[in-house]
């Protein structure tokens, strides 16, 4: 039930993933600030990446905590996109500096965008697995007043430990990453909306990259983000050629605020919505392309089954 062996808050080695359902500003003062102060007093480092209102409340509550021990950053520096957030936390967890690290974060809660909300929740669900063994405590703040019941239930399912005025306790509703994402396995994604341009996947990858670059230009994507899309689509096309059916399509279209890329493999072998999060390392033989893809796009969806395998990449753009 917890992300480390033993009690919910042993204070000894291992990744510790806690959630605070913040109901009032007093919860920040009485629940979160004492944890920050204790971590700093114990010789640890603290990084705080929360929304402006929570940042102001925590700064006021902390008062005299020395600034070298507690560092505040803009929330968006950590919570940019799920794949990049995970990599940022993995880098922070590296023992480059003495003392354990506590990160107090406030994950995005895009209630009006079910796709983005689900993908941020999926990231929360894999944290304990992806960061296992690290000397990192992650305390996630969630606005209980703004979150509807289903979102609060998601917090309890994706965090092994809940923290409140009575201290930390195991979440009775916590689910494994596979169980949390089980309902998404094999689901069909909605059909594209708007003008759609496509090219066939073929073995000449340099030529295919140029064809994909043309699709991105037609969709109005340019600069580094166009390069990111080409890199991601190339990785997925290479996967389809090496591990899939060896044929498929790359399609690109635009919707308000986003450029979207579908990479379709006629083989339906890729079904796991957690692909690209778990078990991939640069030295590993499989899964590294999906790991890279999760980092360069903003959101990634996976659908696989008898209809084939479809990976949908979302890139945020300014309209």
Secondary structure, DSSP 8 states (H G I E B T S, - for coil): --SSSSSTT--SSS-EEEEEEE-SHHHIIIIIHHHHHHHHHTT-EEEEE--HHHHHHHHHHHTTS-TTTEEE--HHHH-S-HHHHHHHHHHHTS-SSSS-EEEEE-----TT-HHHHHHHHHHHHHHHHHTTT-SEEEEEEEETTTS-HHHHHHHHHH-SEEEETTEEEE-TT---HHHHHGGGTT-------S-EEEEE--S-HHHHHHHHHHHHHHTT--HHHHHHHHHHHHHHHHHHHHHS-S-EEEEEEEETTEEEEEEEESS-----TTTTTSS--TTSSSSHHHHHHHHHSSEEEEEEETTEEEEEEEEE---
